[in-house]
Amino acid sequence: MYDVTIVGAGVIGCSIARELSKYNLNTCVIERSSDVASGTTKANSAIVHGGYDAKPSTMKGKLNAKGNAMFTDLAKELDFPFKRNGSLVLCFDKKNMVDLENLITQGKENGVPDLVILSGDQVREMEPNVTENCVAALYSPTGGIVCPYEMTIALAENANNNGVEFKFETEVKNIEKNSDYYIIKTNKDDIETKMVINAAGLFSGDINNMVSENKININPRRGEYVLFDRVAGDLIKKTIFQLPTKLGKGVLVTPTVDGNLLIGPNAIDLEDKTNLDTTREGIDDIVLKAQQSIQLQFPMNMVITSFSGNRSTSDTDDFIIEEAKDAKNFINAAGIASPGLSSAPSIATMVVDMIKERLIPSDNAKFNPIRKGIRKFREMSNDERREIIKEIPEYGTVICRCETVTEGEIIDSIRRPLGARTLDGVKLRTRAGMGRCQSGFCQTKVLDILAKELNIPRSEVTKSGGKSILLTGKNKQSL
């Protein structure tokens, strides 16, 4: 019997798991995919929003700035990439200046510090490549950029080191209510638990509706992105927004923590939660709208990939963080669309406070908040490289040339707590395959390392778990 079972190992589920590991509770996280951060968490804008654009009366307004403020300490403790690069909301017409003033008013009420409106000239002094059409902008210095999947991996590893159990490729089929506990029916075993935390992202409505008559409807909203090579990464330094609309914060232009340039997303409402297609029309639309912010033409010959992610939007257009009224000890963390990533730390503390009220756990005296990430060869000085090669000779073999990822890093990614079991797992932990050639050079080498470390045939190595095998047999096998 578990005290708490969390459904979903995205950034919300793993944030809650890590926060729960501070207490003496028997906690489990179940995830339908083969790894953490396999859904919306790995495909979004990677922005830590300041918190000025959500209505103060909403959950988004109450939690965004609070979560933003927690990132500095969290990144330091868990050793994941995070940078407060600041953000600008561009205004292209003086008639819309009132909208910037409204954002400042909202932001101050939400607790966002240091907001200021800049003139167009002040904006271009800060960011020379911003268009001449910009007449003013809201500047939020606390805005930031993060690697969402490295953050989630770090949260999960630390939670696991502090006693939280993770079950992957475990899909919830049904949940049964008993008088004082729940039975979660999965494709594997039944799981008995005192409390259920629903952090299932796009499928959080389905999970809630298994136990509650108060139905939740989650609507997938696809956002497509274009990612440029690092050569284009210095086009701008801050995250550039346009004044938001009802569909979201619009198409942004931002550097990434890894030095690339990212533009997107659009907003396409879907019915299929698994539809992650990118389209020619969508990409063209993103580029056209993003170009309104920047006076230089985007270097389209430096695009290395496009991708999409589905946001979990609810009918309320707000986070749903509450106990189901007709299902005691079943807590929803549903409808977590933007700014969900920014709010994840504060969502976690809110949910855990609800759990503590019910279970009254004691503190985990052995809780260790510190997690060290994989040592990155590309970030080392030559002296540091020589030292680590002496210590771990595999660091002397570069596997991914584009991102300068070594065999030592890949091995570490596999051997760590909740280590990589797939090509995508290695990719998210090390960036092997994320460079200009998009794994054209290193994929087979990574596959070989996985097969050796996991002691499985090469034909059983998958891209992302399940049936996503890459090798089906040997060439000329019958000859």
NUFISE-711943 format. One record per residue (C-alpha): chain; x, y, z; residue in three letters. Coordinates in steps of 0.1 Angstrom, whole numbers. Each point is the difference from the previous one (the first is absolute). Layout:
<atoms>
cadena, X, Y, Z, residuo
A, X, Y, Z, ala
...
</atoms>
This chain:
<atoms>
cadena, X, Y, Z, residuo
A, 0, 0, 0, met
A, 14, 34, -10, tyr
A, -8, 32, 18, asp
A, 0, 20, -32, val
A, 0, -10, -36, thr
A, 7, 26, -27, ile
A, -13, -6, -35, val
A, 23, 16, -25, gly
A, 37, 6, -1, ala
A, 1, 34, -17, gly
A, 13, 31, 16, val
A, -30, 3, 23, ile
A, 0, -36, 11, gly
A, 37, 0, 7, cys
A, -1, 34, 17, ser
A, -26, -14, 24, ile
A, 20, -32, 4, ala
A, 31, 19, 10, arg
A, -19, 22, 24, glu
A, -16, -31, 16, leu
A, 34, -17, 5, ser
A, 6, 25, 27, lys
A, -24, -20, 22, tyr
A, -3, -35, 13, asn
A, -25, -12, -26, leu
A, -1, -31, -21, asn
A, -3, 17, -34, thr
A, -3, -14, -35, cys
A, 0, 16, -34, val
A, -16, -19, -29, ile
A, 6, 10, -37, glu
A, -15, -15, -31, arg
A, 32, 8, -21, ser
A, 34, -14, 4, ser
A, 16, 31, 16, asp
A, -7, 32, 18, val
A, -8, 32, -20, ala
A, -15, -20, -29, ser
A, -30, 22, -7, gly
A, -6, 38, 0, thr
A, 30, 5, 23, thr
A, 26, -8, -27, lys
A, -16, 21, -27, ala
A, -8, 36, 10, asn
A, 15, 35, 0, ser
A, 23, -7, 29, ala
A, -9, 34, 15, ile
A, -3, 9, 36, val
A, -26, 27, -2, his
A, 1, 31, 22, gly
A, -36, -3, 10, gly
A, -15, 32, -12, tyr
A, -25, -12, -26, asp
A, -23, -22, 20, ala
A, -31, 14, 18, lys
A, 7, 4, 37, pro
A, -31, -18, 9, ser
A, 11, -32, -18, thr
A, 22, -29, 12, met
A, 24, 11, -28, lys
A, 2, 35, 14, gly
A, 5, -13, 36, lys
A, 27, -26, -8, leu
A, 21, 13, -29, asn
A, 21, 27, 17, ala
A, 3, -22, 31, lys
A, 13, -29, -20, gly
A, 23, 23, -20, asn
A, 17, 12, 32, ala
A, 8, -36, 10, met
A, 20, -8, -31, phe
A, 34, 15, 11, thr
A, 3, -22, 31, asp
A, -15, -30, -17, leu
A, 24, 1, -29, ala
A, 30, 4, 24, lys
A, -11, -30, 21, glu
A, -8, -23, -30, leu
A, 27, 12, -24, asp
A, -22, 6, -31, phe
A, 4, 28, -26, pro
A, -19, 32, 8, phe
A, 6, 36, -8, lys
A, -18, 33, 8, arg
A, 4, 16, -34, asn
A, -30, 23, 4, gly
A, -30, 4, -23, ser
A, -15, 28, -22, leu
A, -36, 3, -11, val
A, 0, 21, -31, leu
A, -26, 26, -9, cys
A, -3, 10, -37, phe
A, -27, 27, 3, asp
A, -2, 29, 25, lys
A, -38, -7, 2, lys
A, 9, -32, 18, asn
A, 21, 16, 27, met
A, -29, -4, 23, val
A, 5, -38, -3, asp
A, 36, 3, 12, leu
A, -13, 21, 30, glu
A, -26, -27, 7, asn
A, 27, -27, 0, leu
A, 21, 20, 25, ile
A, -30, 4, 23, thr
A, -8, -37, -2, gln
A, 37, -9, 5, gly
A, 3, 22, 31, lys
A, -32, -16, 15, glu
A, 14, -34, -8, asn
A, 33, 8, 18, gly
A, 23, 5, -30, val
A, 29, 23, 9, pro
A, 18, 27, -19, asp
A, -24, 3, -30, leu
A, 6, 31, -22, val
A, -12, 13, -33, ile
A, 28, 10, -24, leu
A, -2, 21, -31, ser
A, 7, -15, -34, gly
A, 35, 16, 0, asp
A, 7, -14, 34, gln
A, -10, -34, -12, val
A, 23, 2, -30, arg
A, 28, 12, 22, glu
A, -5, -32, 20, met
A, -7, -22, -30, glu
A, 13, 16, -32, pro
A, -17, -26, -23, asn
A, -35, 9, 12, val
A, -21, 15, -28, thr
A, -3, 37, -5, glu
A, -38, -5, 1, asn
A, 2, -5, 38, cys
A, -12, 32, 17, val
A, 3, -13, 36, ala
A, 3, -32, 20, ala
A, -6, -14, 35, leu
A, 33, -12, 15, tyr
A, 0, -28, 26, ser
A, 35, -7, 13, pro
A, -10, -31, 19, thr
A, -11, -19, -31, gly
A, 22, -29, -8, gly
A, 8, -30, -21, ile
A, 5, -36, 11, val
A, 5, -35, -14, cys
A, -33, -15, 10, pro
A, 9, -36, -5, tyr
A, 34, 3, 18, glu
A, -19, 17, 28, met
A, -25, -29, 1, thr
A, 27, -26, -1, ile
A, 18, 18, 29, ala
A, -32, 1, 20, leu
A, -7, -37, -6, ala
A, 35, -11, 8, glu
A, 0, 19, 33, asn
A, -34, -13, 9, ala
A, 11, -35, -7, asn
A, 32, 4, 20, asn
A, -22, 12, 29, asn
A, -22, -31, -2, gly
A, -27, 6, -26, val
A, -7, -30, -22, glu
A, -6, 3, -37, phe
A, -19, -24, -23, lys
A, 3, 5, -37, phe
A, -20, -14, -29, glu
A, -28, -3, 25, thr
A, -33, 12, -14, glu
A, -30, 7, 21, val
A, -30, -20, -12, lys
A, -25, 8, 28, asn
A, -1, 12, 36, ile
A, -22, -15, 26, glu
A, -11, 18, 32, lys
A, -1, -19, 33, asn
A, -11, 14, 33, ser
A, 34, 14, 9, asp
A, 24, -8, -29, tyr
A, 1, -3, -38, tyr
A, 9, -30, -22, ile
A, 17, 12, -32, ile
A, -4, -26, -28, lys
A, 29, 1, -24, thr
A, 12, -20, -30, asn
A, 24, -17, 25, lys
A, -9, -3, 37, asp
A, -27, 15, 22, asp
A, 12, 28, 22, ile
A, -16, 7, 34, glu
A, 4, 35, 13, thr
A, -15, 24, 26, lys
A, 2, 30, -22, met
A, 2, 6, -38, val
A, 15, 31, -16, ile
A, -12, 4, -35, asn
A, 29, 17, -20, ala
A, -7, -18, -33, ala
A, 2, 30, -22, gly
A, -20, -4, -32, leu
A, -16, -31, 16, phe
A, -8, 16, 33, ser
A, -37, 3, -10, gly
A, -2, -37, -7, asp
A, 16, -8, 34, ile
A, -24, 23, 19, asn
A, -30, -14, -18, asn
A, 8, -35, 12, met
A, -9, 10, 35, val
A, -21, 32, 0, ser
A, -34, 10, -14, glu
A, 14, 36, -3, asn
A, 15, -6, -34, lys
A, 31, 18, -13, ile
A, 5, 6, -37, asn
A, 35, 5, -12, ile
A, 4, 15, -35, asn
A, 34, -5, -17, pro
A, 13, 31, -16, arg
A, 30, -6, -23, arg
A, 29, 24, -2, gly
A, 26, -3, -27, glu
A, 36, 13, 3, tyr
A, 30, 6, -21, val
A, 35, -5, 15, leu
A, 31, 16, -15, phe
A, 37, -10, 3, asp
A, 21, 17, 27, arg
A, 16, 22, -27, val
A, -33, 19, 0, ala
A, -3, 0, 38, gly
A, 14, 35, 6, asp
A, -27, 17, -21, leu
A, -17, 11, 32, ile
A, 8, -5, 37, lys
A, -33, 5, 17, lys
A, -33, -18, -6, thr
A, -21, 21, -24, ile
A, -38, -2, 2, phe
A, -27, 19, -18, gln
A, -31, 13, 18, leu
A, -21, -32, 9, pro
A, -33, -10, -15, thr
A, -28, -23, 12, lys
A, 19, -30, -15, leu
A, 31, 6, 20, gly
A, 32, 20, 2, lys
A, 5, 0, -37, gly
A, 31, -9, -20, val
A, 31, 6, 19, leu
A, 37, 3, -9, val
A, 24, -13, 27, thr
A, 35, -13, 5, pro
A, 2, -34, 17, thr
A, 22, -9, 30, val
A, 21, -20, -24, asp
A, 6, 29, -23, gly
A, -24, -7, -29, asn
A, -27, 23, -13, leu
A, -37, -11, 3, leu
A, -31, 15, -15, ile
A, -36, -10, 5, gly
A, -26, -12, 8, pro
A, -32, 3, -19, asn
A, -33, -13, 16, ala
A, -21, -27, -17, ile
A, -28, -16, 19, asp
A, -2, -37, -6, leu
A, -20, -31, 10, glu
A, 28, -25, -2, asp
A, 22, 4, 31, lys
A, 29, -19, -17, thr
A, 1, 20, -32, asn
A, 34, 16, 0, leu
A, 3, 7, -37, asp
A, 18, 30, -13, thr
A, -13, 17, -32, thr
A, 14, 21, -27, arg
A, -28, 25, 5, glu
A, 6, 1, 37, gly
A, 37, 6, -3, ile
A, -5, 27, -26, asp
A, -25, 17, 23, asp
A, 24, -1, 29, ile
A, 28, 15, -20, val
A, -22, 28, -14, leu
A, -14, 10, 34, lys
A, 34, -3, 18, ala
A, 15, 22, -27, gln
A, -22, 29, 12, gln
A, 22, 2, 31, ser
A, 34, -1, -16, ile
A, 14, 22, -28, gln
A, 26, -24, -13, leu
A, -13, -29, -21, gln
A, 2, -33, 18, phe
A, 28, -22, -14, pro
A, -22, -29, -13, met
A, 31, -18, -13, asn
A, 9, -5, 37, met
A, -32, -17, 11, val
A, 9, -34, 14, ile
A, -34, -13, 9, thr
A, -37, 8, 6, ser
A, -22, -17, 26, phe
A, -33, 4, 17, ser
A, -16, -5, 34, gly
A, -36, -2, 13, asn
A, -11, 23, 28, arg
A, -25, -13, 25, ser
A, -27, 26, 0, thr
A, -31, -3, 21, ser
A, -35, 14, -5, asp
A, 7, 24, 29, thr
A, 31, 14, -17, asp
A, 18, -4, 33, asp
A, 18, -25, 21, phe
A, -22, -25, 18, ile
A, 17, -7, 33, ile
A, -24, -14, 26, glu
A, -14, -31, 16, glu
A, -28, -15, -20, ala
A, -31, 9, 19, lys
A, -15, -36, -2, asp
A, 33, -18, 3, ala
A, 18, 5, 33, lys
A, 38, -1, -1, asn
A, 0, 3, -38, phe
A, 18, 32, -10, ile
A, 0, 14, -35, asn
A, 29, 20, -14, ala
A, -17, 2, -34, ala
A, -3, 25, -28, gly
A, 36, 11, 5, ile
A, 6, 20, -32, ala
A, 23, 30, -1, ser
A, 14, 13, 24, pro
A, 0, -36, 14, gly
A, 38, -4, -3, leu
A, 6, 33, 18, ser
A, -25, -9, 27, ser
A, 11, -36, 5, ala
A, 20, 6, 33, pro
A, -29, 20, 15, ser
A, -26, -25, -12, ile
A, 20, -27, 17, ala
A, 1, 18, 34, thr
A, -38, 7, -3, met
A, -8, -37, -7, val
A, 24, -13, 27, val
A, -16, 24, 26, asp
A, -33, -17, -8, met
A, 15, -34, 4, ile
A, 16, 10, 33, lys
A, -33, 11, 14, glu
A, -14, -35, -6, arg
A, 29, -23, 8, leu
A, 19, 22, 25, ile
A, 34, -15, -9, pro
A, 32, 5, 20, ser
A, 31, 16, -17, asp
A, 24, -22, -18, asn
A, 32, 6, 21, ala
A, 21, -16, -27, lys
A, -13, 22, -28, phe
A, 28, 12, -22, asn
A, -9, 30, -22, pro
A, 32, -2, -21, ile
A, 2, -18, -34, arg
A, 30, 3, -23, lys
A, -5, -2, -37, gly
A, 20, -17, -27, ile
A, 34, 16, -4, arg
A, 0, 17, -34, lys
A, 32, -3, -20, phe
A, -10, 29, -23, arg
A, -1, 24, 30, glu
A, 34, -10, 14, met
A, 33, 18, -3, ser
A, 28, -20, -16, asn
A, 16, -6, 34, asp
A, -33, -14, 13, glu
A, -3, -22, -31, arg
A, 34, -15, 6, arg
A, -8, -7, 36, glu
A, -33, -17, -7, ile
A, 15, -21, -28, ile
A, 25, -13, 26, lys
A, -28, -8, 24, glu
A, -24, -14, -26, ile
A, 17, -9, -33, pro
A, -34, -2, -19, glu
A, -1, 38, 3, tyr
A, 28, 0, -26, gly
A, -23, -14, -28, thr
A, -24, 25, -16, val
A, -32, -17, -12, ile
A, -21, 30, -10, cys
A, 22, 24, -20, arg
A, -27, 28, -3, cys
A, -5, 3, 37, glu
A, 34, -14, 12, thr
A, -15, -28, 20, val
A, 23, -27, 12, thr
A, -4, -37, 6, glu
A, 6, 7, 37, gly
A, -31, 23, 2, glu
A, -21, -25, -18, ile
A, 10, -28, 23, ile
A, -7, 22, 30, asp
A, -35, 8, -14, ser
A, -8, -37, -1, ile
A, 14, -9, 34, arg
A, -15, 29, 20, arg
A, -32, -4, 21, pro
A, -29, -4, -24, leu
A, 26, -2, -28, gly
A, -6, 2, -37, ala
A, -13, -32, -16, arg
A, -7, 14, -35, thr
A, 17, 22, -26, leu
A, -23, 28, 9, asp
A, 8, -5, 37, gly
A, 37, 4, -8, val
A, -8, 30, -22, lys
A, -19, 18, 27, leu
A, 27, -5, 26, arg
A, 31, 7, -21, thr
A, -12, 18, -32, arg
A, 16, -27, -21, ala
A, -19, 3, -33, gly
A, -13, 35, 5, met
A, 25, 18, -22, gly
A, 0, 10, -36, arg
A, 2, -35, -14, cys
A, -30, -11, 23, gln
A, 18, -33, 10, ser
A, 9, -10, -36, gly
A, 36, -7, 11, phe
A, -4, -12, 36, cys
A, -32, -20, 1, gln
A, 16, -34, -7, thr
A, 27, 7, 25, lys
A, -24, 9, 27, val
A, -21, -31, -8, leu
A, 31, -22, 5, asp
A, 8, 16, 33, ile
A, -36, -6, 12, leu
A, 0, -36, -11, ala
A, 33, -6, 18, lys
A, -10, 18, 33, glu
A, -35, -15, 1, leu
A, 13, -34, -10, asn
A, -26, -4, -28, ile
A, 3, -8, -37, pro
A, 3, 31, -22, arg
A, -33, -10, -16, ser
A, -18, 7, 33, glu
A, 12, 35, 4, val
A, -28, 25, -6, thr
A, -3, 36, -9, lys
A, -26, 8, 27, ser
A, -12, -33, 15, gly
A, -28, -22, -10, gly
A, 2, -12, -36, lys
A, 23, 28, -13, ser
A, 28, -24, -9, ile
A, 26, 11, -26, leu
A, 15, -33, -11, leu
A, -21, -28, -14, thr
A, 28, -24, -12, gly
A, 33, -2, -17, lys
A, 7, 9, -36, asn
A, 3, -31, -22, lys
A, -8, -21, 30, gln
A, -11, -30, -22, ser
A, 32, 0, -21, leu
</atoms>
